[in-house]
Amino acid sequence: MAPPQPLEFPIQPKLGHSIGVFLCSQLFRTPAYPTNSFAGQTVIVTGSNAGLGLEAARHFYRLGAARLILAVRTVSKGQAAKEDIARSITSQTDADSIEVWPLDQSSTPSTLAFAERVRTGLPRVDVVVLNAGLNNPTFQLSDEGYEQTVQVNVLNTFLLALALLPKLNHTKANFSDSTPHLTVISSEAHRLTSFPEINAPDLYAKLNEERAYAQQPRYQVSKLLEVLLVRELVARLKLKSAAASESESNSNNKAPPVIINLVNPGLCNSTLGSSPDAKPPSLLVRLLRGVLDRTTEVGARTYVLAASALAGSHGEFQSDGLNQEVEAWIYTDVGRRVQRKVWEQTVRVLEARRPGILEGVGL
């Protein structure tokens, strides 16, 4: 029997180090209570009818956002969330500043319709927090034939990100008081996968195979894909910007027009992963979660901190309100090659869903 061929992308996460980073954050650090004002700003939070998204939206309203868009799959739940936010923040009295817009990221038409409504219906967009996500206990395919966790957490999250980026750029160019932010919610879970699927010729075809599906490994992969795609997007935008302003002095020191970052809220007592199909956790897991879990309010602080972070957070992974290194292998040659492959295979799907989407962001 012939020996197995070496993997093209051998990935070995440092699990001991990752667990140490996680425990240090959960047990010994508490994200600061956000105090930066969002007065005059338009803020969009996806998946904001419950859990971390709801608590982040509550913070943005408390901090004076002039227009707060709750982007939700079920409008009635969004309306209940709006009423809850307005009732709880007595220091603000303009509940009409909170709007509920439908967005179902399992559907590409819904995702693109939302982006078009933003383009035509909002004069400015200062903050976009892409929080909507899944952690499915069972394998499900979207209507377009992609595994549902990948469809929501990766493909249509980045379809929406790229579709909204021109509006954020427009805001920067036309409103002198704005420093737009695009924040993608990721997780320390990106550290835990060896990402075997990347060794397949077609990454997304491999992720569509039901026999290889397991809940937590798939969630980990989806969070890793978010990290890789944000890093590659920012790297390509920086190269394009540097080339466009090559003749200008100190062009590399210019702040980006839109600060794009990732944020890890930590392990929180949220609704993510809850499902009628999910098995109840064991007693040991419940005990551990009781010790380790943050409240959704504390976890949501990280969203708001990232959405007001300085230019030094551009392209970075934030945790507890600070930049944090991603998993070590991502910085290696293997990591750079993995990142390129993920980008190329992802944008191929996104361009099919909206032709010219890369051109629209200058790539």
C-alpha positions in Angstrom: 0.0 0.0 0.0 1.3 3.4 -1.0 2.0 5.8 1.9 -0.5 8.6 2.3 0.3 11.8 0.4 1.3 14.7 2.5 -1.4 17.4 3.0 -1.0 20.5 0.9 -2.1 22.6 3.9 -0.9 20.9 7.1 -2.6 22.9 10.0 -1.8 22.1 13.6 -3.6 24.4 16.0 -1.9 25.0 19.4 -4.8 23.8 21.5 -3.0 24.2 24.9 -2.2 27.8 24.2 -5.7 28.5 22.8 -7.4 27.1 25.9 -5.1 29.2 28.1 -6.0 32.4 26.1 -9.7 31.5 26.4 -9.6 30.8 30.2 -7.6 34.0 30.9 -10.2 36.0 29.0 -13.2 34.4 30.6 -12.0 34.3 34.1 -9.8 37.3 34.6 -10.9 40.0 32.1 -14.1 42.0 31.8 -14.7 44.2 28.7 -15.0 47.9 29.6 -18.5 49.4 29.8 -18.8 51.4 26.5 -19.0 55.1 26.9 -18.2 56.5 23.4 -21.1 58.5 21.9 -22.8 57.4 18.7 -24.8 60.7 18.5 -25.7 61.5 14.9 -24.7 58.1 13.6 -26.7 55.4 11.8 -26.0 51.9 13.2 -27.0 48.5 11.7 -26.9 45.4 13.8 -27.8 42.1 12.2 -29.4 39.3 14.2 -30.5 41.9 16.8 -33.8 40.5 18.1 -32.2 38.4 20.8 -29.0 37.5 22.6 -25.7 39.4 21.9 -27.2 41.3 19.0 -30.1 42.7 21.1 -27.7 43.7 23.9 -25.4 45.4 21.5 -28.3 47.3 20.0 -29.4 48.3 23.5 -25.9 49.8 24.1 -26.0 51.7 20.8 -29.4 53.2 21.6 -28.2 54.1 25.1 -25.2 55.9 23.5 -27.3 58.1 21.4 -27.4 56.5 17.9 -29.5 58.8 15.7 -30.8 55.8 13.7 -30.6 52.2 14.8 -31.5 49.5 12.3 -32.4 46.1 13.8 -31.9 43.7 10.9 -33.9 40.5 11.8 -35.3 37.4 10.2 -38.7 37.7 12.0 -40.1 41.2 12.0 -42.5 40.6 14.9 -39.5 39.5 17.1 -37.7 42.6 16.0 -40.6 44.8 17.0 -40.6 43.1 20.4 -36.9 43.8 20.7 -37.4 47.4 19.8 -40.0 47.8 22.5 -37.8 46.1 25.0 -34.8 48.4 24.2 -36.9 51.5 24.4 -38.5 50.5 27.7 -35.2 49.6 29.3 -33.2 52.8 28.4 -35.1 55.6 30.1 -32.3 58.1 29.4 -33.4 58.1 25.7 -36.8 59.0 24.6 -36.7 58.8 20.8 -37.9 55.2 20.2 -38.7 56.1 16.6 -35.0 56.2 16.0 -35.1 52.4 16.2 -36.3 50.7 13.0 -36.9 47.0 12.3 -35.9 45.8 8.8 -36.2 42.2 7.6 -33.1 40.3 6.8 -32.8 36.5 6.4 -29.2 35.6 5.6 -30.1 32.1 4.7 -31.6 33.7 1.6 -29.5 35.5 -1.0 -32.4 37.5 -2.4 -33.2 38.7 1.2 -29.6 39.6 1.8 -29.3 41.6 -1.5 -32.7 43.3 -1.0 -31.6 44.4 2.5 -28.3 45.8 1.0 -30.3 47.6 -1.7 -32.6 49.1 0.8 -29.6 50.4 2.8 -28.1 51.9 -0.4 -31.3 53.8 -1.4 -33.0 54.4 1.9 -30.2 55.6 4.3 -28.4 58.9 3.7 -25.4 57.6 5.8 -24.2 54.4 7.5 -21.6 54.8 10.2 -21.6 51.3 11.8 -22.4 47.8 10.6 -22.2 45.0 13.1 -22.5 41.6 11.3 -23.7 39.5 14.2 -26.3 37.1 12.6 -25.1 33.6 12.7 -25.9 29.9 13.2 -24.5 27.0 15.2 -26.7 24.2 13.8 -26.9 20.8 15.6 -27.9 19.0 12.4 -26.9 19.2 8.7 -29.2 21.4 6.6 -28.9 22.7 3.1 -29.9 26.2 2.1 -32.2 26.7 -0.9 -29.0 27.4 -3.0 -27.5 24.1 -2.0 -24.9 25.2 0.5 -24.7 23.9 4.1 -26.7 26.3 6.2 -24.1 27.3 8.8 -21.7 28.2 5.9 -24.4 30.0 4.0 -25.3 32.3 6.9 -22.0 32.7 8.8 -19.7 33.0 5.8 -21.2 33.3 2.3 -24.0 35.8 3.0 -22.2 37.5 5.8 -19.5 38.5 3.3 -22.0 39.1 0.5 -23.6 41.6 2.8 -20.3 43.0 4.0 -19.1 43.7 0.4 -22.5 45.0 -0.6 -22.6 47.5 2.3 -19.0 48.6 2.0 -19.6 51.2 -0.8 -22.3 52.9 1.5 -19.7 53.1 4.3 -17.2 54.5 1.9 -19.8 57.1 0.7 -20.5 58.1 4.3 -16.8 58.7 5.0 -16.5 60.8 1.8 -19.6 62.9 2.5 -19.9 63.3 6.3 -16.8 64.8 8.0 -17.9 63.6 11.4 -17.9 59.9 10.5 -15.4 57.2 11.0 -17.3 54.2 9.6 -16.8 50.8 11.0 -17.6 47.3 9.6 -17.4 44.8 12.4 -17.7 41.0 11.8 -18.5 38.9 14.9 -16.1 35.9 15.1 -14.9 33.7 17.9 -12.0 32.1 19.7 -13.4 28.9 18.2 -11.4 29.7 15.0 -8.4 28.4 17.0 -9.7 24.9 17.5 -9.9 23.5 14.0 -7.2 21.8 11.8 -9.5 22.8 8.9 -9.1 19.5 6.9 -11.7 20.7 4.3 -9.2 23.2 2.9 -7.2 20.3 1.4 -10.1 19.4 -1.0 -9.9 20.9 -4.5 -13.3 22.6 -3.9 -13.7 23.9 -0.4 -17.4 24.5 -0.5 -18.2 21.2 -2.2 -16.4 19.5 0.6 -18.3 21.5 3.2 -21.6 20.4 1.5 -20.9 16.7 2.3 -23.4 15.6 4.9 -21.4 12.6 6.1 -18.6 14.8 7.4 -20.9 17.2 9.2 -20.6 17.8 13.0 -21.9 20.8 14.8 -18.9 22.2 16.7 -16.3 21.4 14.1 -18.4 23.2 11.5 -19.0 26.2 13.7 -15.2 26.4 14.3 -14.5 26.3 10.5 -17.1 29.0 9.9 -15.4 31.3 12.5 -12.0 30.6 10.9 -13.3 31.4 7.5 -14.5 34.8 8.8 -11.1 35.5 10.2 -9.3 34.6 6.9 -11.7 36.5 4.7 -11.5 39.7 6.8 -7.8 39.5 6.8 -7.6 39.0 3.1 -10.1 41.7 2.3 -8.2 44.2 4.4 -4.9 43.2 2.9 -6.2 43.6 -0.7 -7.8 47.0 0.1 -4.5 48.2 1.6 -2.6 47.1 -1.5 -5.1 48.8 -3.8 -5.0 52.0 -1.7 -1.2 52.0 -1.6 -1.0 51.6 -5.4 -3.6 54.4 -6.0 -1.7 56.8 -3.8 1.9 55.7 -4.6 2.9 59.2 -5.6 1.7 60.7 -2.3 4.0 61.0 0.7 3.3 59.0 3.8 0.4 57.2 2.0 0.9 54.1 4.2 0.1 56.2 7.3 -3.3 57.3 6.1 -6.3 56.0 8.1 -8.5 53.6 6.2 -11.8 55.1 4.9 -13.7 52.3 6.7 -12.3 50.4 9.7 -12.9 46.7 9.2 -12.3 44.5 12.2 -13.3 41.2 13.8 -14.5 40.8 17.4 -14.7 37.9 19.8 -17.4 38.3 22.4 -16.2 35.4 24.5 -18.3 32.5 25.7 -21.7 33.9 26.6 -25.0 32.7 27.9 -26.7 33.5 24.6 -29.3 32.0 22.2 -26.6 30.8 19.7 -26.9 27.1 19.2 -30.3 26.8 20.9 -32.6 24.6 18.8 -35.5 22.2 19.4 -33.2 19.6 17.8 -30.3 20.2 20.1 -29.4 17.7 22.8 -29.4 19.1 26.3 -25.9 19.6 27.6 -24.4 17.3 30.2 -24.3 18.2 33.9 -20.6 18.8 33.6 -21.0 21.2 30.7 -23.8 23.0 32.5 -21.6 23.4 35.6 -18.6 24.6 33.6 -20.8 27.1 31.6 -22.1 28.4 34.9 -18.6 29.3 35.9 -17.2 30.5 32.6 -20.1 32.1 30.8 -20.4 35.9 30.4 -23.8 37.5 30.4 -25.0 38.7 27.0 -24.7 42.3 28.2 -21.0 41.9 29.0 -20.3 40.0 25.8 -22.1 42.7 23.7 -19.8 45.3 25.1 -17.1 43.9 22.8 -19.2 44.7 19.8 -19.6 48.3 20.7 -16.0 48.7 21.6 -15.0 47.3 18.2 -17.5 49.5 16.5 -15.8 52.6 18.0 -12.2 51.3 17.9 -9.3 53.3 16.5 -7.7 52.8 13.1 -5.2 50.4 14.7 -7.9 47.8 14.9 -8.3 47.7 11.0 -7.9 44.1 9.9 -7.4 42.9 13.5 -9.1 40.4 15.8 -10.4 42.1 18.9 -11.1 40.5 22.3 -12.0 42.2 25.5 -11.7 45.6 23.7 -8.1 45.0 22.6 -6.3 43.7 19.5 -5.4 40.0 19.9 -3.4 37.8 17.7 -5.2 35.1 15.7 -4.2 31.5 15.8 -0.4 31.3 15.1 -0.4 29.2 11.9 -2.4 31.9 10.1 0.7 34.1 10.1 2.9 31.4 8.4 3.3 30.6 4.7 0.7 27.9 5.0 -1.7 30.4 6.5 -1.1 32.9 3.7 -1.7 30.2 1.1 -4.9 29.0 2.9 -6.1 32.6 3.1 -5.7 33.1 -0.6 -7.5 29.9 -1.5 -10.4 30.7 0.8 -10.7 34.2 -0.7 -10.6 33.0 -4.3 -13.1 30.2 -3.8 -15.4 32.4 -1.8 -15.5 35.4 -4.1 -16.2 33.1 -7.0 -19.5 32.2 -5.2 -20.2 35.9 -4.2 -19.6 37.2 -7.8 -22.1 34.6 -9.0 -24.6 35.9 -6.5 -24.0 39.6 -7.3 -21.8 40.2 -10.4 -19.4 43.0 -10.0 -19.5 43.0 -6.2 -15.7 43.2 -6.0 -15.5 46.0 -8.5 -18.0 47.9 -6.3 -15.4 48.0 -3.4 -12.5 48.8 -5.7 -11.0 45.3 -6.0 
